[in-house]
Amino acid sequence: MATLGTIKNMESLESIAKTEIQQAQSDSPTPLRPPLIRQEGSRRFIKKGESLECFYFQEAKKRIGDKWSLLVLFILKDESLRFNELLKGVQGISQKVLSTTLRDLERDGYLCRQVMATKPPGAAYSITEMGLGFLGVLGTLSAWVEHHWQQMEVSRQYFDLQTPTK
């Protein structure tokens, strides 16, 4: 298993992502309980008629579409940081929003919070193997977009020429 110190480039992240996907697809000794169909409290459930694939995509999209989550993950990719160091590193984020973002990322398993026995008490945040795997998958997505960028631009220009403006 790779450690934070050994991960220096996107190829390593992609390798971790592939390993994470293979592990998730293999038969595990303790299978995960599938999502339920109704909503209760803070637990997440699939909507009636929604496929599991769509449900899982929506769960991943919550982190991808979040304004701050990806930035925090990328900042923590190479080192553990304390809250105030993160606050300085993520320009424009409030303490409350950073706190909520960190809590959500920790709850989903992307981050680990390590409490330190210092005075005053503190905590450091670091990315988990799952978080690194997630960044690897995003790196693959980014590479796909880069590969198809010109095709998308040509398609957009053609569409704009064919569509009358208001």
NUTOR-467441 format. One record per residue (C-alpha): x, y, z; residue in one letter. Coordinates in steps of 0.2 Angstrom, whole numbers, padded with zeros to 4 digits, always signed. Each point is the difference from the previous one (the first is absolute). Layout:
residues N
XYZa;...
***
This chain:
residues 166
+0000+0000+0000m;+0007+0017-0005a;+0004+0013+0013t;-0002+0019-0001l;+0019+0002-0002g;+0000-0012-0015t;-0013+0008-0010i;+0007+0014-0011k;-0009+0000-0017n;-0016-0003-0008m;+0005-0017-0006e;+0002-0006+0018s;-0017+0007+0003l;-0008-0009-0015e;+0009-0016+0006s;-0008+0002+0017i;-0017+0003-0008a;+0001-0016-0010k;+0004-0010+0016t;-0014+0008+0009e;-0012-0004-0014i;+0006-0018-0001q;-0002-0002+0019q;-0017+0007-0001a;-0005-0012-0013q;+0007-0015+0008s;-0010-0011+0012d;+0003+0007+0017s;-0002-0011+0016p;-0012+0013+0007t;-0011+0006-0014p;-0007+0018+0001l;-0018+0002+0003r;-0009+0007-0015p;-0008+0017+0001p;-0018+0000+0006l;-0014+0008-0010i;-0008+0013+0012r;+0007+0015+0010q;+0003+0000+0018e;+0010+0013+0010g;+0017+0003-0007s;+0002-0017-0008r;+0000+0000-0019r;-0011-0011-0011f;-0003-0003-0018i;-0016+0007-0007k;-0014-0011-0006k;+0004-0005-0018g;+0018+0006+0001e;+0014-0013-0005s;+0014-0004+0012l;+0012+0006-0013e;-0009+0017-0001c;+0000+0001+0019f;+0019-0003+0002y;+0003+0013-0013f;-0010+0012+0009q;+0009-0003+0016e;+0017+0003-0009a;-0007+0015-0008k;-0003+0008+0017k;+0019+0001+0003r;+0004+0005-0018i;-0013+0013-0001g;+0004+0007+0017d;+0008+0017-0001k;+0014-0004+0013w;+0002-0019+0002s;+0011-0003-0015l;+0012+0015+0004l;+0002-0006+0018v;+0004-0018-0006l;+0013+0007-0012f;+0008+0010+0013i;+0001-0015+0012l;+0006-0011-0014k;+0018+0002+0005d;+0000+0004+0019e;-0011+0001+0016s;-0005+0017+0005l;-0008+0008+0015r;-0017+0009-0001f;+0008+0018+0000n;+0013-0006-0013e;-0014-0006-0011l;-0010+0016+0003l;+0015+0010-0006k;+0003-0011-0015g;-0018+0000-0006v;-0003+0018-0005q;-0018+0007+0002g;-0007-0014+0011i;-0007+0004+0017s;+0004-0009+0016q;-0018-0007+0001k;+0000-0006-0018v;+0018-0008+0001l;-0006-0009+0016s;-0015-0007-0008t;+0010-0005-0016t;+0013-0009+0011l;-0014-0009+0010r;-0009-0005-0016d;+0016-0007-0008l;+0005-0009+0016e;-0017-0007+0002r;+0001-0007-0018d;+0017-0007+0003g;+0010+0011-0011y;+0009+0008+0015l;+0007-0005+0017c;+0000+0011+0015r;+0014-0003+0012q;-0002+0008+0017v;+0017+0006+0007m;+0003+0001+0019a;+0007+0018+0000t;-0005+0016+0009k;-0011+0006-0006p;-0007-0016-0007p;+0001-0001-0019g;-0004-0012-0014a;+0009-0003-0017a;-0009-0006-0016y;+0007-0012-0012s;-0007-0008-0016i;-0004-0019+0001t;+0004-0013-0013e;-0018+0001-0005m;+0002+0019-0003g;+0016-0003-0010l;-0010-0012-0010g;-0014+0012-0003f;+0013+0013-0006l;+0007-0013-0012g;-0017-0003-0008v;-0002+0019-0002l;+0018+0000-0008g;-0007-0013-0012t;-0015+0011-0004l;+0011+0015-0002s;+0011-0009-0012a;-0016-0005-0010w;-0006+0018-0001v;+0018+0006-0005e;+0000-0013-0014h;-0017+0005-0007h;+0001+0018+0003w;+0002+0006-0018q;-0014-0012-0005q;-0011+0008+0013m;+0005+0018-0006e;-0004-0004-0018v;-0017-0007+0005s;-0004+0015+0010r;+0005+0012-0014q;-0011-0010-0012y;-0014+0000+0012f;+0001+0019+0003d;+0000+0003-0019l;-0015-0011-0003q;-0010+0008+0015t;-0007+0017-0002p;+0004+0012+0014t;-0014+0010+0009k;
***
